[in-house]
């Protein structure tokens, strides 16, 4: 008999699509209860059931304002009805605050919570009530999963429970070196990033470091590729104009997840100098495509890069250090290739998504067998 897994998660998240697809491939029957209205009908194509309430709530607003039981009680009757009809073997909330709260209120077991980052690193710091909600959610779960050691450490600040680390690994059949038609000529050295254009991800630091590099190497065929959309897009475009490097910087905007690998393969040096980050999926995607990476020494980023082996770690918000690291890799093509090759091997050994899915399935099976 198929395992029935009910996911409480944002149906529009690329991570949700990735996990749901993988679980279906393992023979699971998968349902999704989401606060967000689906943007695309990807789920029916693979046999996943969207079981959400007809009246949807905006996911972003839910996590920005104070979460109250009253707000979630409106969704609770529908979730309980879905649980009764779908009869899941496991209820799995992907996000420890919002979806974790709804799952905890349902009182269904076995109940798994996956912490993604901001839900345990920032949410509980907003107020005592937020902290209390997170603790409540974690206490009512049967298993707590984290994507990184940094997230595990944050969880341990609020509850003394065993936390199992299962990363959001990389599908190596998708993210790999590919021969693609690039936007740039072969002689160009492309420095790039694939991230949302938000303050936390330090795109402004990257732009300033790129300007410093251009001034130091005026004759080098340098290009900066910025892939992603966000609230800071116009601000960053204005910064590029102010820095007088608009001829060498290309903004792509938000792209479909299936197109991300194409842009990774256009990049020669991947740079992610976030001010804070709980894991670093985009860094691992770049490494899987055999690209050297430059990242800031914050949060989970230090776990996904072997300094001086798969990439270079730099101090957070240090523009000059970022520029120097970029210069080092621009000058030394052999080092770029060596780090890229090491990065691909590192991802295969430690962050193969196939293994991550198998580990999750083991968690499900153990919970189900214990319940019986």
Residue, then its C-alpha position, 0 to 999 in steps of 0.5 A: x500500500x502506498x504511503x500517504x503524505x500530506x504536506x503543509x507547504x506553499x504550493x508555489x515554492x520550487x522546493x515544494x515542487x521538488x519534494x512532492x515530485x520526489x515523493x511521488x517518484x518513490x511511490x507515495x500518494x501526496x497531498x498539499x495543503x497550502x495557504x497560497x493559490x497555485x500559480x501553475x497546475x504542475x501538481x496534477x500532472x504528476x498526481x499530487x492533490x491540491x487540498x487547500x481551502x478555497x479562500x487562500x491567504x497570502x503567504x508572505x503577509x502571514x509570516x510578516x504580521x503577528x501570527x495568532x491562533x485566531x488567524x489559523x483557526x479559520x483554516x483549521x476546520x478545512x485541514x481537519x476535514x482534509x485529514x479525515x478524507x485524505x487519511x495521511x500516514x504522515x503530516x509534514x509541515x514545511x516551515x516551522x512557524x506558519x504551517x508548523x502552527x497549523x499542523x500542531x493545532x490539528x493534533x494529528x500524529x505522526x507530525x513532522x516539521x521541517x525548519x527552513x531558516x527564517x522560521x526558526x532564526x528570525x520569527x521567534x525573535x519578533x516577540x515573546x508571542x512569536x517565540x511561544x508559537x514556535x516552541x508550541x509547534x516544535x513540542x507538538x511534532x514527532x520529528x524535527x528536521x533541519x536543512x543545516x547545522x546552523x538551523x539545528x543550532x537555532x532550534x536548540x535555542x528554543x527546545x531540547x529535542x533531537x533534530x535530524x539534518x536532511x538538507x535540501x540537496x541537489x538533483x544531480x541529474x538536473x544541475x550539472x555542466x551543460x553545453x548551452x547557448x550563452x548570452x555572452x561571447x566566449x571571451x567574456x568572464x561572467x561573474x554571477x548570482x542567482x538570488x532574490x533581489x532583497x537586502x539580506x542577499x547582499x546584491x549591493x555588496x556584489x555590485x560594489x565589489x564588481x565596480x572595484x574589480x572593473x576599476x582594477x582590471x579595466x581591460x578584462x572582459x568582465x560581465x556581471x549577471x544578476x538572475x532573480x527578481x525582488x523588491x530591490x530590483x530598481x534600487x540595484x539597477x540605480x546603484x549599477x547606474x551610479x557605479x557607471x557599470x551598466x554596460x557590463x551588468x545584465x539583470x535577467x529578472x525572475x526565471x522559471x526554476x527549470x531554467x535556473x541551471x541554464x544560467x548557472x552554466x553561463x557563469x564562470x564565478x558564482x558569488x553569494x555574499x548574503x548578509x545572512x543565510x540559513x543554508x545555501x541551495x543556490x551555491x550548491x547548484x552552482x557547485x554541482x555545475x562545476x562552478x567555483x563559488x565565493x560566499x560570505x562567512x554567515x550561517x549555513x553558507x559556511x557548511x556548503x563551501x570548503x574554503x580554498x577547495x570548492x570556493x572562497x569564504x569572505x567576511x560578511x559585508x566586506x566589499x574589498x575582500x569580495x573584490x579580491x576573491x573575484x580578482x583571484x578567480x578571474x586571473x587564474x582560470x586553472x584555479x576556477x576549473x580546479x575549484x569547480x571540479x572539487x565543488x561538483x564532487x563535494x555536492x555529490x558526496x554530501x548533498x545528493x538529493x536522491x539520498x536526502x529523499x531516501x533519508x526522509x522516507x526512512x523517517x516516515x517509515x519509522x514513524x508509521x511503524x512506531x504508530x502501528 
